[in-house]
Amino acid sequence: MSEAFQSIKAGLEQAIEHAQGKPIEAKVHRLSPLDVKAIRTKVGMSQSEFATSFGISVGTLRHWEQGNREPHGPARVLLNLLAKEPKVVLDALQR
């Protein structure tokens, strides 16, 4: 069997063990709940400025702020980073 197959097999076995509640060596990252409006207010941007700066629609931002929807994937990671290190993110945007 190839190295790729062995790696995929090991990962699947760990995922099954994790789903069954068994202790595993893999790291499981849990992101904290987000208050998108508080994050936007903290960086001092209007909805329009925030949406434009981060490449999302104003409608999507409003749904997040109202709690009708939650950000997922890369958007969630970016918002968590922005909540914890706003200066770093904003400085990176200006480069």
MITOR-8459 format. One line per 3 residues: for each residue x, y, z of C-alpha. Coordinates in nm, 2 decimals, m for minus. Each point is the difference from the previous one (the first is absolute). Layout:
<nodes>
X,Y,Z | ... $
</nodes>
This chain:
<nodes>
0.00,0.00,0.00 | 0.12,0.35,m0.07 | 0.10,0.26,0.26 $
m0.30,0.21,m0.10 | m0.24,m0.28,0.06 | 0.16,m0.08,0.34 $
m0.03,0.37,0.10 | m0.37,0.02,m0.11 | m0.07,m0.33,0.18 $
0.16,0.12,0.32 | m0.19,0.33,m0.02 | m0.33,m0.18,m0.05 $
0.07,m0.24,0.29 | 0.07,0.30,0.23 | m0.32,0.17,m0.12 $
m0.20,m0.31,0.09 | 0.16,m0.02,0.34 | m0.07,0.37,0.06 $
m0.37,m0.05,m0.10 | m0.02,m0.29,0.24 | 0.13,0.22,0.28 $
0.33,m0.18,0.04 | 0.31,0.21,0.09 | 0.22,0.06,m0.31 $
0.33,0.18,m0.07 | m0.15,0.22,m0.27 | m0.06,0.37,0.09 $
m0.36,0.11,0.00 | m0.06,0.37,m0.04 | m0.31,0.15,0.13 $
m0.08,0.36,m0.09 | m0.18,0.22,0.24 | m0.34,0.14,m0.07 $
0.02,0.33,m0.20 | m0.17,0.33,0.06 | 0.06,0.14,m0.35 $
m0.15,0.34,0.08 | 0.23,0.04,0.30 | 0.30,m0.09,m0.21 $
m0.10,0.25,m0.27 | m0.06,0.27,0.26 | 0.34,m0.08,0.17 $
0.18,0.08,m0.33 | m0.21,0.32,m0.05 | m0.15,m0.08,m0.34 $
m0.35,0.05,m0.14 | m0.17,m0.30,m0.14 | 0.08,0.11,m0.35 $
0.37,0.06,0.08 | 0.03,m0.33,0.18 | m0.17,m0.20,m0.28 $
0.22,0.17,m0.27 | 0.32,m0.05,0.20 | m0.06,m0.37,0.05 $
m0.16,m0.09,m0.33 | m0.35,m0.09,0.13 | m0.34,0.14,m0.09 $
m0.17,0.25,0.23 | m0.30,m0.24,0.00 | 0.21,m0.29,0.12 $
0.15,0.23,0.27 | m0.34,0.11,0.12 | m0.12,m0.37,0.02 $
0.31,m0.08,0.21 | m0.06,0.30,0.23 | m0.37,m0.08,0.05 $
0.08,m0.36,0.08 | m0.20,m0.13,m0.30 | 0.31,m0.17,m0.14 $
0.35,m0.09,0.13 | 0.32,0.04,m0.19 | 0.18,m0.32,m0.09 $
0.33,m0.11,m0.14 | 0.26,0.26,m0.08 | m0.24,0.29,0.09 $
m0.03,m0.14,0.35 | 0.37,m0.04,0.04 | 0.06,0.35,m0.12 $
m0.26,0.15,0.24 | 0.15,m0.19,0.29 | 0.34,0.13,m0.09 $
m0.14,0.35,m0.04 | m0.16,m0.03,0.34 | 0.33,m0.10,0.17 $
0.26,0.20,m0.20 | m0.18,0.28,m0.19 | 0.32,0.21,m0.04 $
0.18,m0.29,m0.17 | m0.29,m0.06,m0.24 | m0.05,0.36,m0.08 $
0.37,0.06,m0.05 | 0.01,m0.29,m0.24 | m0.28,0.14,m0.21 $
0.18,0.33,m0.05 | 0.31,m0.16,m0.15 $
</nodes>
